[in-house]
Amino acid sequence: MLKYKKPRTKGKFSFTRYFQKFKEGDKVAVAKELSIPFPYSKRLQGRTGTVLAKKGATYYVEIKDLNKPKRYFIKPIHLKKIEN
């Protein structure tokens, strides 16, 4: 897992990922963007879940932790769509 970006890319991020849209039921993976603060623990990195709803600028995502489902509000720049 990356802890920092290379000096040339530091502070830069993709507008495409920032403004991406998801629908309810889409499968997503958590892929945190290092340029923007990520308010959750680093063990959430790489986990997969389902989009339940959109609230404001964030998405309500359900991720299973062992057998217990947990729900988080995550900005779209930290999410990556998984194709079925």
Backbone bond lengths (Angstrom), bond angles and torsions (degrees), N, CA, C in turn:
res aa  C-N    CA-C-N  psi(-1)  N-CA   C-N-CA  omega(-1)  CA-C   N-CA-C  phi
1 M - - - 1.443 - - 1.524 108.60 -
2 L 1.316 115.07 134.81 1.451 119.78 178.92 1.514 111.35 -72.23
3 K 1.330 115.87 142.58 1.458 120.46 176.83 1.518 111.01 -109.12
4 Y 1.330 116.51 -22.37 1.457 120.28 178.67 1.512 109.15 -152.89
5 K 1.332 115.73 164.28 1.454 121.56 179.71 1.522 110.00 -95.51
6 K 1.322 115.21 162.31 1.454 120.04 175.08 1.535 108.45 -68.48
7 P 1.320 118.07 152.24 1.471 120.50 -175.61 1.524 114.87 -54.22
8 R 1.324 119.47 -36.12 1.471 120.94 -179.18 1.513 113.50 -70.69
9 T 1.317 117.32 -28.20 1.471 120.30 -177.31 1.524 112.24 -101.25
10 K 1.314 117.33 0.53 1.462 120.76 -177.30 1.530 110.89 -62.72
11 G 1.319 116.65 129.06 1.452 121.90 178.62 1.516 114.28 86.09
12 K 1.330 117.98 -8.68 1.462 120.89 -179.38 1.520 110.00 -97.23
13 F 1.324 115.83 148.78 1.460 120.53 175.46 1.517 109.12 -148.39
14 S 1.311 115.73 164.33 1.455 122.48 -176.13 1.531 110.75 -85.63
15 F 1.348 116.34 124.17 1.457 119.85 176.48 1.522 110.98 -67.16
16 T 1.319 117.92 -29.55 1.455 121.89 178.09 1.530 110.28 -61.40
17 R 1.320 117.06 -45.23 1.464 120.64 178.19 1.518 111.82 -71.26
18 Y 1.329 116.96 -31.38 1.466 121.18 -178.77 1.527 111.43 -67.30
19 F 1.347 117.03 -38.02 1.456 121.50 -176.55 1.527 113.81 -104.21
20 Q 1.332 118.86 15.52 1.464 119.78 -178.39 1.525 111.14 -68.11
21 K 1.327 114.89 151.30 1.465 122.13 -177.08 1.529 109.76 -113.58
22 F 1.324 115.39 145.10 1.456 122.14 175.42 1.520 108.55 -128.53
23 K 1.330 115.60 153.14 1.457 121.35 175.63 1.525 108.44 -106.35
24 E 1.318 116.16 162.70 1.459 119.91 176.27 1.522 109.17 -62.62
25 G 1.317 116.43 135.25 1.452 121.30 179.77 1.522 114.13 94.20
26 D 1.345 118.31 -8.01 1.466 120.76 178.01 1.524 110.28 -68.28
27 K 1.333 115.61 141.64 1.455 121.51 175.42 1.524 108.30 -88.09
28 V 1.326 116.91 130.38 1.462 121.58 -178.42 1.525 110.14 -133.34
29 A 1.330 114.88 157.11 1.456 122.13 173.72 1.518 107.95 -117.50
30 V 1.318 116.42 146.93 1.459 121.03 178.08 1.526 107.57 -85.51
31 A 1.328 115.81 117.16 1.467 122.52 178.06 1.519 106.58 -131.97
32 K 1.318 117.33 90.71 1.454 119.71 -170.62 1.522 112.56 -67.77
33 E 1.316 113.99 141.79 1.463 122.83 176.82 1.525 106.91 -91.37
34 L 1.326 116.61 123.15 1.459 120.94 -173.02 1.519 113.83 -72.57
35 S 1.340 118.71 -18.67 1.458 121.81 -178.69 1.534 112.25 -78.14
36 I 1.322 117.19 -19.54 1.460 121.88 -175.84 1.527 108.29 -118.33
37 P 1.343 118.05 134.26 1.469 120.50 -177.74 1.533 112.58 -56.54
38 F 1.312 115.24 137.69 1.468 122.89 178.66 1.524 107.14 -114.84
39 P 1.355 118.11 111.14 1.464 120.41 -169.81 1.526 116.11 -75.94
40 Y 1.330 118.27 -0.45 1.459 120.34 -176.20 1.523 110.56 -108.83
41 S 1.337 116.19 170.58 1.455 120.92 -178.31 1.523 111.45 -68.09
42 K 1.330 116.55 158.61 1.457 120.89 -176.41 1.527 112.65 -71.39
43 R 1.315 118.96 -14.50 1.468 119.61 179.41 1.527 112.45 -75.04
44 L 1.326 117.26 -8.59 1.460 121.77 175.33 1.537 110.88 -77.39
45 Q 1.335 116.81 -19.04 1.463 122.78 179.43 1.530 110.57 -59.20
46 G 1.333 116.13 127.37 1.463 121.14 176.62 1.515 114.91 90.35
47 R 1.316 118.39 -9.67 1.464 120.92 -179.97 1.522 110.06 -73.16
48 T 1.320 116.38 152.93 1.458 121.04 179.38 1.520 109.58 -115.25
49 G 1.313 115.42 152.57 1.453 120.21 -179.13 1.517 111.30 -161.36
50 T 1.325 115.30 -169.01 1.456 122.95 -177.00 1.525 109.60 -121.92
51 V 1.324 116.04 138.50 1.465 120.79 176.25 1.528 108.36 -77.62
52 L 1.343 115.81 124.85 1.454 120.54 179.17 1.521 111.98 -95.57
53 A 1.334 116.93 -40.47 1.464 120.80 -177.70 1.521 109.96 -164.82
54 K 1.334 114.82 169.14 1.460 121.22 174.58 1.513 107.49 -111.98
55 K 1.330 116.40 132.63 1.455 120.72 178.92 1.522 108.29 -134.44
56 G 1.326 115.89 107.12 1.457 120.56 -177.06 1.519 109.53 68.12
57 A 1.322 116.16 -126.77 1.462 120.92 -179.81 1.526 112.07 -94.27
58 T 1.337 117.77 0.96 1.454 120.66 -176.08 1.528 111.25 -114.86
59 Y 1.330 113.90 167.52 1.464 120.79 176.74 1.521 109.15 -115.63
60 Y 1.324 115.22 140.94 1.452 122.79 178.09 1.526 106.64 -89.38
61 V 1.321 117.45 110.80 1.461 122.95 -172.46 1.524 109.44 -116.72
62 E 1.339 115.91 133.63 1.462 121.34 176.27 1.519 108.79 -101.50
63 I 1.340 115.66 123.48 1.463 122.27 -178.54 1.521 107.82 -124.92
64 K 1.336 116.70 132.70 1.462 120.00 179.21 1.527 109.23 -83.92
65 D 1.332 115.11 127.14 1.458 122.22 174.67 1.526 105.81 -111.65
66 L 1.332 116.09 104.60 1.459 123.82 -168.04 1.533 106.62 60.50
67 N 1.315 120.49 -112.47 1.464 120.74 179.61 1.515 112.67 -109.84
68 K 1.323 116.76 -0.20 1.464 120.73 -177.19 1.522 110.60 -100.34
69 P 1.348 118.40 121.28 1.465 119.65 178.28 1.528 110.77 -74.44
70 K 1.330 115.70 134.96 1.460 121.59 177.29 1.512 108.17 -123.12
71 R 1.329 115.98 149.68 1.467 120.37 -176.11 1.516 109.95 -120.14
72 Y 1.336 115.27 137.55 1.457 121.85 -177.88 1.523 110.38 -134.28
73 F 1.333 117.04 151.95 1.453 123.08 169.33 1.520 106.46 -98.45
74 I 1.339 116.60 117.06 1.462 121.27 -175.48 1.521 109.36 -128.86
75 K 1.331 116.65 136.91 1.465 121.56 177.29 1.525 109.10 -70.36
76 P 1.345 117.09 149.08 1.470 120.12 -175.15 1.527 114.34 -64.17
77 I 1.335 118.80 -22.44 1.461 119.04 179.90 1.531 111.57 -68.20
78 H 1.323 117.09 -21.68 1.471 121.33 179.96 1.527 111.88 -93.52
79 L 1.328 118.33 7.02 1.455 121.78 -178.62 1.534 111.25 -117.07
80 K 1.318 115.43 150.70 1.468 121.86 176.34 1.515 107.73 -134.56
81 K 1.341 116.96 129.56 1.466 121.76 -177.57 1.528 109.96 -72.39
82 I 1.339 115.84 140.31 1.450 122.53 176.55 1.512 108.10 -107.68
83 E 1.322 116.58 127.92 1.465 121.07 178.48 1.520 109.07 -82.36
84 N 1.319 116.98 139.90 1.469 121.49 179.43 1.517 110.50 -87.49
